[in-house]
Amino acid sequence: MKKKFKSIYADIALVFVAVCWGAGFVVLKDALDNISPFNIMAIRFTLAFVIMALIFNKKLRNLSKQDLKAGFIIGVFLFLGFAVQTVGLKYTVPGKQAFLTGTNVVIVPFFVWLIHKKAPDKYSIAGAFMTLIGISLLTLKSELGGFDINYGDKLTLLCAVFFAAHIVAVGFFTKKHDPIVLAVLQIGVAALLFIICALMFEELPRGIESSVWLRIGYLVLFPTVVAFLIQNVAQKSTTSTRTGIILSLESVFGALFAVIIYKEEFTIKMILGCLLIFCAIIITETKLSFLKNKKA
């Protein structure tokens, strides 16, 4: 009974993580109106790293070269994903980006195929095709001259590839390394790379308004520090399949917050695209096991 309650609490906690990440799209979009992409991410990840390093300082005292190497590789993929996503958000809308980012779940099995030489199953292939159709409905605008995907959509699809690589890298390295240590290290690496990019490509921000600091504060605490910590703890009491399903709700909450807060408009075609992508994520993650259990 205790194990069952722990699983329920873990699922509720993961839903909270999905809500935090979904709301993050809207909050980040507003913040980008006042501060450049690399600067805002440098501040976000630097503050998050400091907080997490203070909390887990004992775990970081005996770092090995292997820990640093693993943390660096994971951190680079994390940086690339967030960098491309943040720049892309300047040219697209939050709700659409939330669903396009969620396609990383469908891409993961194909990266696993490349690394472990294990071909994706029929559910992954079906999910990939459904995702392509969903992306077409969500992003393509038919015109007399053909089809066109806007610049922000292209960057968001690229960020989904980097996030998929990040997920595979985390799965590979956490087998031999402490996941919490890797979580802190990857955020530290991402922070360093964002600082370098901000100094190279952008001017230092001047006179950041208090409202922008509030948004940055949310991005630091909830989608970064709190979300990473809750995810690590909660996954000990639930299955990977349930975790994947629940966290895929990020795209749903992202679109919902975009409509409620950002007053974003969704056409019927875009809604159908979102539903197809969401169904593709569910099929890829669950292999329709819930239907098989009912038949059994």
Phi, psi and omega in degrees: 000318180298320180297322179295316179295321178299320179295320179295314179298322179296318179297318178297319180297319180291327174298320177298321177298316180298322178296315180299314180292321179297315178293334181300328179298316182290315181299316180294321179300317179295318182295327182292345176287345185238346182214145185290157187304308184292324179296315182293323179286328176297315178295314182301308186283330177294312179296320179297318179296316180300314180298312182291325178294323178292321181291319186248033183300327180294323180289338184268358184286334184242051180288139176258168177298326179293321177299314181296320179295314180297315180297323180293313181298313179296320181296324179296315178296321178297316178299312181299318180299309182289325180297310181293320180297316183294316177296319180297327182295339178290339187243006176219182184257152186302315183298316179296317182294326179302316180287321180295323178296326180295347179291351179299331179296326180284330182284330185309311182303330181282329173291321177299323178300315181295321185277312186259002180057034179247111185296143178295148181280179183297331180290320178294319179294316178298319178297322179296315179295318178297322179295317179299318178294318179298319178296321178299314180294326185280327190241335185274134177244114182287133178225173180299328181274358180128218183242156181212130174252129184289165187300318180296323178294319179297316179295322180294320176296323177294321179295327177297324177295315180294321178293326176296317177297324178296316180299316180295319179295319178297314179299325181288314187276334181289351176291333183240355183231156178294121183297328179290319177299316179295325179297317180292315182296318182295323178292323177295317178296315179299318179300314180299315181293324177292323177298315179299314180295322179297319180290327183278322191246349184226158175276152179295137181293143179235133175060057178290127182291156182298325180295326178289322177297325178296318178294318177297319178301318178297314182297325179290310188283308190272299182289347183250285185296300184298316183297315180295319181292314180298318182299316180297317182286316184294325183293347176288340186245010178214174183270161179296324180297312179297321179299314180299318180297311185295315182291338176292346176293349176308317182293324178293312180295324178299314178293321181296313179295325180296322179288316184286312187267313186271359179057037181283138180261135178242130176276167178301320180297318180292321178297317177298321178297317178298317180296320179296316179296318180296317178296323178297319178297315180297315180297316181296319184281321188262341187057025181057032182297330181293330176286322179295322179296321179295319180294321179296000000 
